[in-house]
Amino acid sequence: MSCTIRLVSLPTVDQLAAAHDPRPAERRELTIVELVDAEGRSGFGECSALTRPGYTHEWARGAFDLLKATQGRPRGGAPMAMAGVEMARLDLGLRVAGLALSQHLHTVFSNGASGTAASSPPGSVPAGVVLPLATIDDTVAAAIAWAEQGVRRLKLKIEPGRVTEPVTAVHDACPGVELHVDANGSCMASDLNELAALAESGVTAIEQPFAPGDRKSSARLASSTSALVLADEAAIDRATIIELVDEAAATGVVIKPGRLGGLDPAIAVHDWCHANGVGVAAGGMLESGLGRYALAALASLPGFTITGDLSPARRWLADDPFADIEMVDGAISVPTTAGVAPPPDRELLDRFTLDRATFNWNDSDWIDSDGNDRE
């Protein structure tokens, strides 16, 4: 088997300005993994690390360099790089089996949940759109445009000094649309009362209001508002998520497969949350169509009771070698194609590739982020 890793640079139509990155890069760099078996069949995976370091310790070019240095076998401490390899393995295996990712995930969930009968994936899941930090006028205009397309959940990026005003403006302009906010851990204990009052303006979920280590403020907020308090940046692994819930520092969880190390650990978190009555949302990372296909399939599992960041990749990308998910009347169609996503447009993939490396890859050497064989 061979493995090719690529660093690609995709043009964008919009940037996600947020508290952690108020001036994001104008192009989206991504690391893409391709595994090719002896019969010439390919599987693709996406490392969702962002273009620049800061949001996490991983970033696109750094992940490429790591995967190149380890020849596609990163060990612990690089969950996003690991997730890219895991997705490529899964994509290849599902293609060979002629099975869609959504079907596979529902089978895994059914096998792992005691007494749960296997179920078919739903035909669609609710779309959710994220609005970046912007002027009030631009935020309201964008909110109205998405609401007119049928989107029933909007998530507004907020930061200290920009908490109440954009929420009130969008609430007044788009009555009936569910509102979430996301502070990316930028708020402080002094912002607690203002955050707690957001429920009065229709906010139903407050995502990562405080720094990941400030569990005390998160617990105080959770006890002071009817809105869900969602752990995102703090939700780094299953054990930590269990602690956050036990300490009442989170009443819901954002699942980002890349941050957790791949779809396998994401399913494990989903299963625990589902068994313990904790709602989960699918978290976006400005993925290409490949990553969005995977996220849409994941969000079809029954524990995803909170509308997540599910919108087409073209929300951010001007061009993309991978097919995009479809949104109709505010809903995302759950993919049914064999594998994770359709194969990419090779010409576009080559056009957007900045760097690549190819080497032999032995599947028996695959080691997960916990140092265990993934078989």
N, C-alpha and C positions, 0 to 999 in steps of 0.2 A: 504494500500500500504506500502511496505517496501523500505528502502533505504540502500544500502551498499556502503561505500566508501572504496577505496583501495589506498594504496601507493605502487606503483610498481617500480621495478628497472630493466631496460632493458639493455642488453649488446649492445655496439656500435662497429661499424667498422671504424668510423672516428669521429673526433671532429671538431666543428665549432669554430676555433680560430678567434676572432674578437677583435676590439679595446676595447670593453667593457668587454671582457673575454678572454685574450690571452692564458690562460691555462685551458680550460674547463674540467669538470669532465669526467671521463672515462666511466661512466654509466649514462643513462638517467632515472632520476626518474620522474614519472608522477602520478598525482592523477586521478583515474578513479571512476566515479559515476555510480551506477546501481540502477534503479528503477524497482520494480516488482509489478504488479497489482494483484488484487484478483484472476484473472484467471491464474496467474503464468507467464504472459508475461513480458519480460524484455526490458528495454531500457538503452542504455549506453551513457555516456558523458565523455569527456576528458577535464580536466583543463590543459591548455597548459603552465602554469608557469614553468620556467626553474628549473633545479636541485638545483641551488644555488641562494640566493638573490643577487641583484646588478643590473641586467638589468631592473627589476622593483622591487617594494616593495613586490611583491608576489613571492613565490617559491614553489616547489612541496610539500615539507614536511610541510611548513607553511600553504598551502592551505588545506592539509589533516587535520591538527590540527584544523583549523578554521571550516571546514565542520563537523568535529567530535564534536566540542564544541557547534555548533549551530544546530546540527542534520540536516544538509543539508539545512539550511535556513539562509545563510549569508546575511547581509544587505549591505548598501552602503560601498564603499571603497575597495571592493574585486571583481573587474570585472571578473578576470579569474576564481575564484571559482564559481561565479555566472554563468559564461558561461558553466562550466562543468555540473551544474544542469540543465540549460536550454537545453543543448544538449540531456541529458538523457530523459527529458520530451518529447522533440520533436521526438527523436528516437522511444520511446514507442508509441506515438500517430500515427506516420507515419506507423509503423509496423501494428498496429491495422487497420489502414485505407488502408493498402496495397499500399501506395504511396511512391515514391522515393523522397529524399530530393530535388534533382534538379527540379523535377516537382513542388513540394511545393513552392520552392523559386521563380520560374517563375510565378506561380499563384499569390503569394503575391506581386511580382513586378508589374504585370499587373493590379492587383486591386488597387495598390497604385499610379500608374502613370496615370494621367488623359488622357483619350483617347487612351490608349495603349492597343492593342488587345493582348489576351493571346497567348503566343508562346511556342513552344516545345524547350527544351534544345538542344544545339548542341551536336553532337556525341563525340566531343573531343575539348580540348583547348590546346594551346601551352605549352610545358614544359619549365621550367626555372630552371637552376641549380645554386647553390651558391657555390663559391670556397672560402675556409677559408684563413686567413693569412698564408702564407707559403713562402718557398724560391721561387725565380723566376723559377728555373728549375722544382720544384714540381708543381708550379702553371701552367706552360705551359704544362707539361705532362698531368695534369688532364684536362686542357682545351681541348687539342687535343683528349683525350679519350672520353670526352663527345660529342665533335663535331662529332666524328666518329659514335656515336650512334644516330645522327640526331638532337641533341639539338641545337636550333638556338638562344638561349639567355643564356648568362653566366653573373652572377653577381659576381664581385670580391670585397672581403672585403679589405678596404684600411684604412690607418691611417696616420697621419703626418709623413713625411719622407718615406712613402711607397705609394705614390699617382700615379706618372706618370710611373715609371719603369715597374711595373707588367702589367699595361694596355697596354703599348706599346708592350711589349713582347707577350702578348696574341693576340693583334690585328694583329701583324705580323705573328704569328703562325696559326691563325684561321681566315683568311679573309672571310668576309661574315657572320660571327657570330655577332649577336647584343650584345653589351656590356653595362652592367650597373655596377655602383660601389656603395658601401655602406660604409660610414664612421662611422655609429652608433653614430653620434654626436660628433666625436672626433676632428674634424678640427677647426681651429680658423680663424679669419678674415685675418690673414697674409697668409693663404693658398688659398685665394680666386682666385688669378690669375692662380695658378696652376690647381685648380679645373675647372675654366672656360675654360682652354685650352684643357681639356680632350675630348671635342667634336671633336677636330681635329684628335683624335686617334680612332674615331668611337663610343665613349660613347654617348648613347642616353638618359640615365637617371642617375642622381646623387641622391642617397637616403640619407636622413638625414645627410647632410654634417656638420652641426653645431649643437651645443647644442640646445635642444628644445626651450629654452627661447631666443635664438639669432635670432630673426626674421629679424632684420636689415641686417645681413650678408646674410641670405638666400634670401632676396629680392634683394640684390645687385648682388648675384650670378645669380639669375633667369633672371635678366636684362642683364647679361654679357655673357650668353651662349645659344646655341641653344638646349642644352640638357634639358630635364625635370628635375626639382628640386622636389623630392618627400618627403613629410612629412611622417615619420614613427613613431619614438619615440614621436614626437610632436602631432601625431594624436590620442589624447586620448578620444575624444568624438565629437559629431556632431557640437556642438557650437564652440569648439576650431578649428575644421577643417574649418568651415565657416570663422572664423577670419583670419586664415592663408591664405586662398585663397583671401579674401578681401584685405589683406595687401600685396598681391603679394609675400608672403614668401613661397608659395608652388604652383607649376603648375601641380601637380599630388599628389595622396594620396595612401599610402599603407594601406589597410584594413586588420587588424588582429582581427578576431572576439573575441578572448580572451581578448585583451586589451580593446575592446569596451564594453565588458560585455555579448557577445553572438551573435548569428546570427540575432536576431531581430534588435538590434541597428546597426549591420553591414549592414543590408539591408537598414535601414533608411539613413545611410551615403552614401551607393551606390546610392540610389534613388536621393538624393540631388545632388551628384556629376554628375550623368547622366543628370539630368535636367538642370544643369548649365555648361555643357560642360567640366567638369573636369575629366580627365582619372583616373582610379583607378587600382591598382595591388593587387593581393592576397599575403599577407605576411605570410611566414612560421615561425613556432616556434618549429622546431624539433619534430613535432608530431609523434605519432604512426600512424598505418594505419587508425585508427578511425578518428583522426583529419585530416588526409590527404584526406580521403573520403569526409569529410565535406568541406574542402577547395576546392577540385576539383568541387564539386557541386556549391559552391558559385561563383567560377570563371567562371561558364558558363553564368552568367547574362551579359546582353549587355554592361553595363558600364565598364566592366573589359577589357579595350582597351590596357592596359599595361601588358606585360607578367610578371607574378609574380613568386613566389618561389614554383613552382609546379613540384616536382620530387617525386618518390616513397619514402616511409619511409625507405626502405632498403638502401637508399643513406647514412643514418647515423646509422641505427639499424641493429645489427647482428641477432636478433630474435625479434619476435613481436607476441603477442597473437591475434592481429587483422589482417584481410586480408589487403593486400596492393593495392593501385591503380596501374594501368597498364600504362606503357609508350611504345608506338610503333612509331618508326620513328620520335622521337622528339615531340610527342603529347601525352597528357594524356586523357584516355577515361573518359568521364563524367559518374559517377556511375548511374545505373538504378535500383539497388536492393532496395526493400522496406525498409524504414527507412533511417538512416544516413549511416550505413555500415552493412555488415554481422555480425552476432554474433561472439564473440571471441572464440578461442580455450580455453575451460575452464581449461584444464590441464596445458597449458602454463600460463594462467592468474594466476592460483594458485601458480605455480612454481615461478613466478616473484614477487609475492605479499610479501611485507615486513611487512605490517600492514593493518588491516581492522577494520571496525566498522559497525554494522547493527542496525537500529532502525526503528520504525514506522514513516511513513511520510504521511502527509495529504496534498494532492495537493492544497486544498483551501487555505493553508497557504503560498503558493508560493509568494514571494515578490521580485521584480526586484531591480536592482542596484540604481534606482531612488526612491525606496520606494513605488512603485505602484504595484497593483495586476497585474500579467501577465495572462490574460485570453484570 
